[in-house]
Amino acid sequence: MGLSRLAALHGVATSYSPSAGVTVPVPDDTVTAVLAALGVDASTPDGVRRSLAAAESRAGSRLLPPTVVVWAGEPLPPALTALPIGTTLTVAPEAGPGAARPEPVRLRVTGAQADVPDTPPPSAVPVWWTDPPLGVHRVTARTLDHRQGTATLVVAPARAPQPPARAQGFLVQLYSLLSGRSWGMGDLGDLADLAAWAGRTLGAGFVQINPLHAAVPGRPTDPSPYRPSSRLFPDPVHLHVESIPEYGQVRARAVLDDLRQDAAALSEAVLNKGALIDRDAVWELKRQALELVHQVPLTPGRRAAYCDFLSARGQALEDHALWCALAEVHGPDWHTWPEPLRDPRSRETARARTGLLDRVDFHSRLAWLTDIQLAEAQRAAEDAGMEVGVIHDLAVGVHPAGADTWAGQDHYALGMSVGAPPDAFNARGQDWGLPPWRPDALAASGYAPFRRLLRGLLAHAGALRVDHVMGLFRLWWVPEGKPPTEGTYVGQDGEAMLAVLVLEAHRAGAVVLGEDLGTVEPGVREALSRRGVLGTSVLWFERDWEGDGRPLAPERWRQDCLATATTHDLPSTAARLSGDHVRLRHELGLLTRTLEEELAEDATGTAEWLGLLARLRLLPEGEGDEEAAVRAVHRFLLRTPARLTGIWLPDAVGDRRPQNLPGTWDQYPNWRLPIADGEGRPLTLEQITGSPRLHRLMDGLTPRTPRTAPPDARRP
């Protein structure tokens, strides 16, 4: 009982329920290891007793919880209304960027709070309360008997910004979108061009892309955009080099010409010779070009803008750039560096920085240049009339060897990894190799790392997709050396995390989407919806699970979501309809039953959906026309009340291959495929925009008014 009580006080689960009526106990050694990662000794019975006594003493003596959330326009939380009469509250508001901290606000709890009914209307607040400005503040409570407590006070809008009534757009993995000018993979110039074309020609409202976070360097670099070195800064491999103003001033033109020819050869190999996208080769060419660009002096105006960027990003950018410079010397895993350099605040690290100033400036400059092109992509989307624009993606975590864990070691539970418990789809569970944030450290910092992360991502985003959004509330921790089946859930203050997310989205004027597929803790979807965070609904998973299990009629879908037919982790719609995705998994040895059994079950499910489409008269072409069925699926999505409808861009041109096949590593070329047509022939951005199949699909969707006319239709 002592260990269970100690675990509960620190948010560590000692059992979990994978399905209704089923409870699975967590091994004691897992609980002990997780508590140790949180700085809690439970290694011996005496350790448990001491830690439990200390935890209960802290809990019993706290006047305020670590974090208090106030939603604008809503009743105050019990943490404030239950304070003793006469308590003095001092609110120290946060300072705005570049501004002095405002004067503290003092309030006194009075008996007037007793006049507030138990279930007050939304506008009811105690008469002694004065709303602080939106933000993350510090609040101190002092009672008449001299007890004192402090907490982080998050004051957030009741809901995140909302999208327009209806909007449709494209989902795409940016690296897969090569244009005729790309250097072997899609880049930010291609993103801006896609957004401008889709908005002006098709009336699209958004383009959703994969995370652009900075990758861990190395050969080979991990191609997954969901296991980055840093989520704070984008990867300069996405730069369109020729769009950098200093590029035109490089004197070594012959060297640049050679690099461009090599880049053209990379693209040629991918587009016409069956080669995979080679991120390492692309970066090597771009790095050489960017080294030359870095030698060109900035103009006075550009220098001033760069200095502003350095000032705005502060210590976080200094740490990131220094990690990049040190990685060039000592390798990409900071755990293997000379011991003094493993501490970002050591004297030896400071001396190393002095000797690497030029390299630190190089990587800082790349972060600035990438930030500029991110802004230009969003501006292109807005100029094209997109209601939302670019939807960026936030990965669940970061690589354990990367820049973020090096710079923020105190905030990570090193030795732990985030994953997923066993379920009906994966009996062995999952280990994603991403160290989680420590909930206690986040709370103690006033959620500063999370706020900093969100501000960077939202700066040039029309919306933000949060991968595995359930992780705001709890995550499955797997101790190092243990299988995923021997992990456990660790909870955190979901309301505080959600409030910070809504606050920063409000400040940026950006919509928030949550990827909430799979097992979701009861109440989480409701909490997200209440705060204006949209969910994700994938057609094939939308069934009447509480009834007969058949496909869910369109009018029964939720409104606050992005509705789509597939994602980067799922089969393309053409492969789903034909059963090709089952055959692919069979070829790779991923099936747990016979091919015949899997195909039969898959065909039954597909037939149920096609039957519903036919009954709704969305498939007038009848059975056997795959392209018509793909069009019918997307027309169905528009019958739902979903606020956003996403079209997987490869679906629009008939691509049959998934971009990522979970459960594989070397067996399948995850994250390295260009967009292709139904025959597997890679297509450029220019070919995609001219694809007859794409235009037949779009013509069959909602009536659209192009925002620009084709050249031959314009008046002189």
C-alpha positions in Angstrom: 0.0 0.0 0.0 2.9 2.4 0.8 4.3 2.2 -2.8 0.8 2.6 -4.3 0.1 5.6 -2.2 3.5 7.2 -3.0 3.0 6.5 -6.7 -0.5 8.1 -6.6 0.9 11.3 -5.0 3.3 11.6 -7.9 0.8 10.8 -10.7 2.3 7.3 -11.4 -0.2 4.6 -12.2 0.1 1.2 -10.5 -2.4 -0.4 -12.9 -4.1 0.5 -16.2 -7.2 -0.5 -18.1 -6.6 -1.4 -21.8 -10.3 -2.1 -22.3 -13.6 -2.1 -20.4 -13.6 -4.4 -17.5 -9.9 -5.3 -17.8 -7.3 -4.1 -15.3 -3.6 -4.8 -15.7 -1.2 -4.3 -12.7 2.1 -2.5 -13.3 5.2 -4.3 -12.0 6.6 -2.8 -8.8 10.0 -2.4 -10.3 8.6 -0.3 -13.1 6.9 2.0 -10.5 10.1 2.2 -8.5 12.1 3.1 -11.6 9.6 5.8 -12.7 9.6 7.3 -9.2 13.4 7.4 -9.3 13.2 9.4 -12.6 11.1 11.9 -10.7 13.6 12.2 -7.9 11.7 10.0 -5.5 13.4 7.2 -3.6 11.3 4.0 -3.5 14.2 1.5 -3.8 13.7 0.1 -0.3 10.9 -0.1 2.2 12.6 2.6 4.3 12.9 4.7 1.3 9.2 4.3 0.5 8.3 5.3 4.1 10.6 8.4 4.1 9.4 9.5 0.6 5.8 8.9 1.5 6.0 10.9 4.7 7.7 13.8 2.9 5.1 13.8 0.1 2.2 13.6 2.5 3.6 16.4 4.6 4.0 18.7 1.5 0.5 17.8 0.3 -1.0 18.5 3.7 0.7 21.8 4.3 0.2 23.3 0.8 -2.0 26.4 0.8 -2.1 26.4 -3.0 -1.5 23.6 -5.6 1.6 24.1 -7.8 -0.5 25.6 -10.6 -3.9 27.4 -10.5 -5.8 27.8 -13.7 -8.3 30.6 -14.2 -10.4 30.5 -17.4 -11.5 34.0 -18.5 -15.2 34.6 -17.9 -15.7 31.4 -15.8 -16.0 30.8 -12.1 -12.8 30.7 -10.1 -11.3 27.3 -9.2 -11.8 25.9 -5.7 -8.1 26.4 -5.1 -8.9 30.1 -4.8 -12.5 30.1 -3.5 -11.7 27.7 -0.7 -9.0 29.9 0.8 -9.7 31.1 4.3 -11.4 34.5 4.7 -8.9 37.2 5.2 -6.3 35.6 3.1 -4.2 38.1 1.1 -3.5 37.2 -2.5 -0.6 39.0 -4.3 -0.5 38.4 -8.1 2.8 39.3 -9.8 1.9 39.6 -13.5 4.3 38.4 -16.1 6.2 41.0 -18.1 5.5 41.3 -21.7 8.3 41.0 -24.3 10.8 43.8 -23.7 8.6 45.4 -21.1 9.1 46.0 -17.4 7.2 43.7 -15.0 3.9 45.4 -14.0 3.2 46.2 -10.4 1.8 43.4 -8.2 -1.9 43.3 -7.6 -3.1 42.6 -4.1 -6.5 41.1 -3.3 -8.1 40.1 0.0 -10.5 37.1 0.3 -13.7 38.3 2.0 -16.9 36.7 3.1 -18.5 37.9 -0.1 -17.4 34.6 -1.6 -20.1 32.9 0.5 -22.7 34.6 -1.7 -21.5 32.7 -4.7 -23.8 29.7 -5.2 -22.4 26.2 -5.3 -23.0 26.0 -9.1 -22.7 29.7 -10.2 -23.5 31.0 -13.6 -20.5 31.4 -15.9 -20.3 35.1 -15.1 -20.4 34.7 -11.3 -17.1 35.5 -9.5 -16.4 36.6 -5.9 -16.7 40.4 -5.5 -13.1 40.5 -4.1 -11.6 39.1 -7.3 -10.1 41.2 -10.0 -9.2 39.5 -13.2 -5.4 39.6 -14.0 -4.5 40.0 -17.6 -4.2 36.9 -19.7 -0.9 35.3 -19.1 1.2 33.1 -16.8 1.8 34.9 -13.4 2.9 34.1 -9.9 0.4 34.2 -7.0 1.2 34.2 -3.3 -1.4 33.6 -0.6 -0.9 34.6 3.0 -3.5 33.7 5.7 -4.2 35.6 8.9 -2.4 32.9 10.8 0.7 33.5 8.8 0.6 30.5 6.5 1.9 31.1 3.0 1.9 29.4 -0.3 2.9 30.3 -3.9 1.7 28.9 -7.2 1.9 29.5 -10.9 -1.3 31.3 -12.0 -2.4 30.7 -15.6 -5.1 33.0 -16.9 -6.3 31.8 -20.2 -9.2 32.5 -22.6 -12.0 30.1 -22.4 -11.4 28.7 -25.9 -8.7 28.7 -28.5 -9.3 30.6 -31.8 -11.7 28.8 -34.1 -11.5 28.2 -37.9 -14.0 29.5 -40.3 -17.4 27.7 -40.6 -16.0 25.2 -43.2 -12.6 24.9 -44.9 -10.9 22.2 -46.9 -7.2 21.8 -47.6 -4.4 19.5 -48.3 -2.2 17.3 -46.0 1.3 16.6 -47.2 4.7 15.6 -46.1 6.9 18.5 -47.2 10.0 16.4 -48.0 7.9 14.4 -50.5 6.9 17.4 -52.5 9.7 18.0 -55.0 9.4 20.7 -57.6 11.5 21.3 -60.6 13.7 23.6 -58.6 14.1 21.4 -55.5 17.5 20.2 -54.3 16.4 16.6 -53.9 13.5 17.0 -51.5 10.6 19.4 -50.9 11.5 22.7 -49.2 9.9 25.9 -47.9 9.8 27.5 -51.3 7.8 24.5 -52.5 5.4 24.9 -49.5 4.9 28.6 -50.3 4.2 27.7 -54.0 1.8 24.9 -53.1 -0.1 27.2 -50.7 -0.3 30.0 -53.3 -1.6 27.7 -56.0 -4.1 25.8 -53.8 -5.5 28.9 -52.3 -5.8 30.9 -55.5 -6.8 28.1 -57.9 -8.8 25.7 -55.7 -10.0 27.9 -52.9 -8.2 25.7 -50.4 -8.2 27.0 -46.8 -5.0 25.3 -45.5 -2.0 23.1 -46.1 -1.0 20.8 -43.2 2.6 19.6 -43.1 4.8 17.3 -41.1 7.0 18.6 -38.3 9.9 20.7 -39.6 11.9 20.3 -36.3 15.7 20.2 -36.4 17.0 16.6 -36.9 19.9 15.0 -35.1 22.8 15.2 -37.6 24.6 12.1 -38.7 25.0 9.6 -41.5 22.5 8.3 -41.7 20.2 10.9 -40.2 17.0 9.5 -38.7 14.6 10.4 -41.4 11.5 10.5 -39.1 10.3 14.0 -38.6 8.8 12.8 -35.3 12.1 12.1 -33.5 14.0 15.4 -33.7 17.0 16.9 -32.0 15.0 20.0 -31.2 11.4 21.1 -31.4 12.4 24.7 -30.6 14.0 25.4 -34.0 13.3 24.2 -37.6 15.8 22.2 -39.6 17.6 24.3 -42.2 17.5 21.4 -44.7 14.1 22.9 -45.6 15.6 26.1 -46.8 15.2 27.1 -50.4 18.7 28.3 -50.8 18.3 30.5 -53.9 15.7 32.6 -52.1 18.2 33.8 -49.5 19.1 37.4 -50.5 22.9 36.9 -49.8 22.9 33.9 -52.3 23.0 36.3 -55.2 26.1 38.0 -53.7 28.2 34.8 -53.4 31.4 35.3 -55.4 32.2 31.6 -55.9 29.6 31.3 -58.6 31.3 28.3 -60.2 31.1 26.4 -56.9 27.4 27.2 -56.5 26.8 26.1 -60.1 28.4 22.8 -59.3 26.3 22.4 -56.2 23.2 23.1 -58.1 24.1 20.6 -60.8 24.6 18.0 -58.0 21.3 18.9 -56.5 19.6 18.5 -59.9 21.1 15.1 -60.2 19.7 14.2 -56.8 16.2 15.2 -57.9 16.6 13.4 -61.2 17.5 10.2 -59.4 14.4 10.5 -57.1 12.0 11.5 -59.8 13.2 9.3 -62.7 15.5 6.6 -61.5 13.7 5.1 -58.6 16.0 6.5 -55.9 14.7 7.3 -52.4 14.9 10.8 -51.0 18.4 11.1 -49.4 18.2 13.7 -46.7 21.9 13.4 -45.9 22.9 14.1 -49.4 20.6 17.0 -49.7 21.9 18.5 -46.5 25.5 18.1 -47.5 24.9 20.1 -50.7 22.9 22.8 -49.0 25.4 23.0 -46.1 28.2 23.8 -48.6 26.1 26.4 -50.3 25.0 27.9 -47.0 28.7 28.1 -45.8 29.3 30.3 -48.8 26.2 32.4 -48.2 27.3 32.9 -44.6 30.5 34.6 -45.8 28.5 37.4 -47.4 28.1 40.4 -45.1 24.6 41.3 -44.2 23.3 44.7 -45.2 22.6 47.1 -42.3 18.9 46.4 -42.4 19.4 42.7 -42.5 21.9 42.8 -39.8 19.5 44.7 -37.6 16.8 42.1 -38.3 19.2 39.3 -37.4 20.1 41.0 -34.1 16.5 41.3 -33.3 16.0 37.6 -33.9 19.0 36.7 -31.7 17.6 38.9 -28.9 14.1 37.5 -29.2 15.2 33.9 -29.1 17.8 34.5 -26.4 19.4 31.6 -24.4 17.4 28.9 -26.2 19.0 29.9 -29.5 22.4 30.2 -28.0 22.1 26.7 -26.6 20.8 25.2 -29.8 23.5 26.8 -32.0 26.2 25.8 -29.5 25.0 22.2 -29.4 25.1 22.1 -33.3 28.7 23.5 -33.2 29.8 21.0 -30.5 28.2 18.1 -32.4 30.3 19.0 -35.4 33.4 18.4 -33.3 32.3 15.6 -30.8 29.5 13.8 -32.6 25.7 14.1 -32.4 25.2 12.3 -29.0 26.1 14.6 -26.1 26.3 11.7 -23.7 29.5 10.7 -25.4 31.1 14.1 -25.3 33.9 14.9 -22.8 32.2 15.0 -19.4 32.5 18.8 -18.8 30.8 19.5 -22.1 27.8 17.5 -21.1 26.8 20.4 -18.8 25.7 23.3 -20.9 26.4 25.7 -18.1 30.0 24.5 -17.2 33.0 26.7 -17.5 34.5 24.3 -20.1 31.4 24.6 -22.2 31.7 28.4 -22.0 35.3 28.2 -23.2 34.3 25.9 -26.0 31.8 28.4 -27.1 34.4 31.1 -27.3 36.5 28.9 -29.6 33.5 28.1 -31.8 31.9 31.5 -32.2 31.9 31.4 -36.0 30.2 28.0 -36.0 27.7 29.2 -33.4 26.9 32.2 -35.5 26.5 30.0 -38.6 23.9 27.8 -36.9 22.2 30.9 -35.4 22.0 32.4 -38.9 20.5 29.3 -40.3 17.8 29.4 -37.7 17.0 33.0 -38.6 17.0 32.3 -42.4 14.6 29.3 -41.9 12.4 31.5 -39.7 12.1 34.0 -42.5 11.1 31.4 -45.0 8.5 30.0 -42.6 7.0 33.4 -42.4 7.1 33.8 -46.1 5.2 30.5 -46.6 2.4 31.6 -44.2 2.3 35.0 -45.9 1.9 33.3 -49.3 -1.0 31.2 -47.9 -2.7 34.3 -46.5 -2.1 36.3 -49.7 -3.8 33.5 -51.6 -6.9 33.9 -49.4 -6.5 30.8 -47.2 -8.6 31.2 -44.1 -6.2 29.2 -42.0 -2.9 28.9 -43.9 -0.1 26.6 -43.0 -0.8 24.0 -40.2 2.4 23.1 -38.5 2.9 19.9 -36.6 4.3 19.4 -33.0 6.0 16.1 -32.4 5.4 14.3 -29.1 9.0 14.6 -28.0 12.7 14.8 -28.9 15.7 12.5 -29.4 17.5 11.6 -26.2 20.8 12.6 -27.7 19.7 15.9 -29.2 20.0 19.6 -28.5 16.8 20.0 -26.4 17.7 17.3 -23.9 21.3 18.6 -23.6 20.1 22.2 -22.9 17.2 21.3 -20.7 18.4 18.2 -18.8 16.6 19.2 -15.6 13.2 19.2 -17.4 13.5 15.7 -18.9 13.1 12.3 -17.3 16.3 10.8 -18.7 16.3 7.1 -18.7 12.6 7.0 -19.6 11.0 6.8 -23.0 7.5 7.6 -24.1 5.4 5.0 -25.9 2.1 3.2 -25.8 0.7 0.2 -23.8 -0.3 -3.0 -25.5 -3.7 -2.8 -27.2 -5.8 -4.7 -29.8 -3.6 -3.4 -32.6 -0.2 -4.0 -31.0 0.1 -6.7 -28.4 3.7 -5.7 -27.7 3.1 -2.1 -27.0 5.3 0.7 -28.4 8.5 2.5 -27.4 9.1 5.7 -29.3 12.5 6.4 -27.9 11.6 9.9 -26.7 12.3 11.0 -23.1 9.3 12.7 -21.5 9.3 16.0 -19.7 9.1 15.7 -15.9 5.7 17.0 -14.8 7.1 18.3 -11.5 9.9 20.3 -13.3 7.5 21.8 -15.8 5.2 23.0 -13.1 8.1 24.4 -11.0 9.2 26.4 -14.0 5.8 27.9 -14.7 5.7 25.7 -17.9 8.4 27.9 -19.4 9.8 25.2 -21.7 6.3 24.4 -23.1 5.4 28.1 -23.5 8.7 28.8 -25.3 8.1 25.8 -27.6 4.6 26.9 -28.5 5.6 30.5 -29.2 8.2 29.4 -31.7 5.9 27.1 -33.5 2.9 29.4 -33.6 4.9 32.4 -34.8 4.3 31.6 -38.4 1.4 29.2 -38.3 -2.2 29.5 -39.1 -2.8 26.4 -37.0 -0.9 23.9 -34.9 -1.5 20.1 -34.9 -0.5 18.5 -31.7 0.6 14.9 -32.2 -0.8 12.5 -29.6 -2.6 15.4 -27.9 -3.7 13.0 -25.1 -0.1 13.4 -23.9 -1.1 16.7 -22.4 -2.8 14.7 -19.7 -0.8 11.5 -19.3 2.0 9.6 -21.1 3.1 6.0 -21.1 6.6 5.9 -19.7 8.9 2.9 -20.4 12.0 2.6 -18.2 15.2 2.1 -20.1 15.9 -1.6 -20.7 12.3 -2.7 -20.2 9.8 -3.7 -22.9 6.9 -1.4 -23.6 4.6 -3.9 -21.9 6.3 -3.1 -18.6 5.7 0.7 -18.7 3.1 2.7 -16.9 1.1 5.9 -17.2 2.4 9.1 -15.6 -0.1 11.9 -15.3 0.5 15.6 -15.3 -1.6 18.7 -14.8 -3.7 18.4 -18.0 -5.7 21.5 -17.3 -2.5 23.6 -16.8 -1.0 22.2 -20.1 -4.2 22.8 -21.9 -4.5 26.4 -20.5 -1.0 27.2 -21.7 -1.7 25.8 -25.1 -5.0 27.8 -25.4 -3.3 31.0 -24.1 -0.4 30.8 -26.6 -2.8 29.9 -29.5 -4.9 33.0 -28.5 -1.8 35.2 -28.6 -0.9 33.9 -32.0 -4.4 33.9 -33.4 -3.9 30.3 -34.4 -6.3 27.3 -34.5 -5.3 24.1 -32.6 -5.8 20.6 -33.8 -5.2 17.5 -31.7 -4.4 14.1 -33.0 -6.6 12.1 -30.7 -6.7 8.7 -32.5 -6.5 5.4 -30.6 -7.0 4.9 -26.9 -8.1 8.1 -25.2 -8.6 8.5 -21.4 -12.2 9.2 -20.5 -13.0 12.9 -20.4 -10.0 14.0 -22.4 -11.8 14.5 -25.7 -14.5 16.4 -23.9 -12.0 18.6 -22.1 -10.2 19.4 -25.4 -13.5 20.2 -27.2 -14.6 22.5 -24.4 -11.5 24.5 -24.8 -11.8 24.8 -28.6 -9.1 22.2 -29.5 -10.3 20.3 -32.6 -9.9 16.6 -32.9 -9.0 14.3 -35.8 -11.5 11.9 -37.4 -10.3 9.4 -39.9 -13.1 7.9 -42.0 -12.2 4.2 -41.7 -12.2 4.5 -37.8 -15.5 6.4 -37.5 -18.0 3.6 -36.7 -20.9 3.3 -34.2 -18.7 1.6 -31.6 -21.4 1.9 -28.9 -24.0 0.3 -31.2 -23.8 -2.1 -34.1 -20.2 -1.1 -35.1 -21.2 -0.1 -38.6 -19.9 3.0 -40.5 -21.0 6.2 -38.8 -23.5 8.2 -40.8 -22.1 11.6 -41.8 -24.5 13.6 -39.7 -23.4 11.8 -36.6 -19.8 12.9 -37.0 -18.5 15.5 -34.6 -18.2 19.1 -35.8 -15.0 20.2 -34.0 -12.5 18.1 -35.9 -10.4 17.7 -39.0 -12.0 15.0 -41.0 -9.8 13.1 -43.4 -9.6 9.7 -45.2 -6.0 8.9 -44.2 -2.8 10.2 -42.6 0.9 9.7 -43.0 0.8 6.6 -40.8 -2.1 5.0 -42.6 -2.7 3.4 -46.1 -3.6 5.6 -49.0 -7.3 5.5 -49.9 -6.6 3.7 -53.1 -4.5 1.0 -51.3 -7.3 0.8 -48.6 -10.0 0.2 -51.2 -8.0 -2.4 -53.1 -6.6 -4.3 -50.2 -3.1 -3.5 -51.4 -2.1 -2.3 -47.9 -2.8 -5.8 -46.5 -0.7 -7.4 -49.2 2.1 -5.0 -48.4 2.1 -5.9 -44.7 2.0 -9.6 -45.7 5.1 -9.2 -47.9 6.9 -7.5 -45.0 5.9 -10.3 -42.5 3.8 -7.9 -40.3 0.5 -9.9 -40.3 -0.4 -12.1 -37.3 -3.0 -14.1 -39.2 -3.1 -15.6 -42.7 -3.2 -13.3 -45.7 -6.6 -14.8 -46.6 -8.1 -14.0 -43.2 -6.8 -10.5 -43.2 -8.0 -9.8 -46.7 -11.4 -11.2 -46.0 -11.8 -9.0 -42.9 -10.5 -6.0 -44.7 -12.8 -6.5 -47.7 -15.8 -6.8 -45.4 -15.0 -3.5 -43.7 -14.4 -1.8 -47.1 -17.7 -3.2 -48.5 -19.6 -1.7 -45.6 -18.2 1.7 -46.3 -18.8 1.4 -50.1 -22.4 0.3 -49.3 -23.0 3.4 -47.2 -21.5 5.6 -50.0 -23.8 4.0 -52.5 -26.9 4.4 -50.3 -26.1 8.1 -49.9 -25.8 8.3 -53.8 -22.2 9.4 -53.6 -21.0 6.6 -55.9 -23.1 6.9 -59.1 -20.4 5.2 -61.1 -21.1 1.9 -59.2 -18.6 -0.6 -58.0 -15.3 -1.4 -59.6 -14.2 2.2 -60.3 -11.4 2.9 -57.8 -10.9 6.6 -58.7 -14.6 7.2 -58.4 -14.6 5.5 -55.0 -11.8 7.8 -53.8 -13.9 10.8 -55.0 -16.9 9.4 -53.2 -15.0 9.1 -49.9 -14.1 12.8 -50.1 -17.6 13.8 -51.0 -18.7 11.9 -47.9 -16.3 13.9 -45.7 -18.0 17.1 -46.9 -21.4 15.7 -45.8 -20.1 15.6 -42.2 -20.3 18.8 -40.1 -16.5 18.8 -39.6 -15.1 22.3 -39.5 -12.0 21.2 -41.5 -11.8 18.6 -44.3 -8.3 17.4 -45.2 -7.3 15.8 -48.5 -4.1 13.7 -48.3 -2.3 15.1 -51.4 -1.0 11.7 -52.5 -4.6 10.5 -52.6 -5.5 13.3 -55.0 -3.1 11.8 -57.6 -3.6 8.1 -56.9 -0.5 7.3 -54.9 -0.9 3.8 -53.4 2.1 3.8 -51.0 2.1 4.9 -47.3 4.7 7.5 -46.3 5.3 5.6 -43.1 4.5 2.0 -42.2 4.5 1.6 -38.4 6.2 -1.4 -37.1 9.0 -1.3 -39.8 12.4 0.1 -39.9 14.7 -1.1 -42.7 12.0 -3.2 -44.2 10.2 -0.2 -45.7 11.5 3.2 -46.9 9.7 5.3 -44.3 9.8 9.0 -44.7 11.8 8.8 -48.0 9.2 8.5 -50.7 8.3 11.3 -53.2 4.6 11.7 -54.1 3.8 9.4 -57.0 0.9 8.6 -59.3 -1.1 5.3 -59.2 1.6 3.5 -61.1 4.3 4.6 -58.7 5.8 7.2 -61.0 7.1 10.2 -58.9 5.4 13.5 -59.7 6.8 17.0 -59.3 4.8 19.8 -57.8 4.3 21.2 -61.3 2.9 17.8 -62.4 0.7 17.5 -59.3 -0.9 20.9 -59.9 -1.7 19.9 -63.5 -2.9 16.3 -62.6 -6.2 15.5 -64.4 -7.0 13.1 -61.6 -6.5 15.8 -58.9 -8.8 18.2 -60.8 -11.5 15.6 -61.3 -11.4 15.0 -57.5 -11.6 18.7 -56.7 -14.3 19.4 -59.3 -16.5 16.8 -57.5 -16.2 18.5 -54.1 -17.9 21.7 -52.9 -18.4 24.4 -55.4 -15.3 26.6 -55.4 -14.6 30.0 -56.6 -11.0 30.3 -57.7 -9.3 33.4 -56.4 -7.3 33.9 -59.6 -7.9 33.0 -63.2 -5.5 31.0 -65.4 -3.3 33.1 -67.6 -5.3 32.4 -70.8 -8.5 33.6 -69.1 -7.1 36.9 -67.9 -8.1 40.1 -69.6 -5.3 42.1 -71.2 
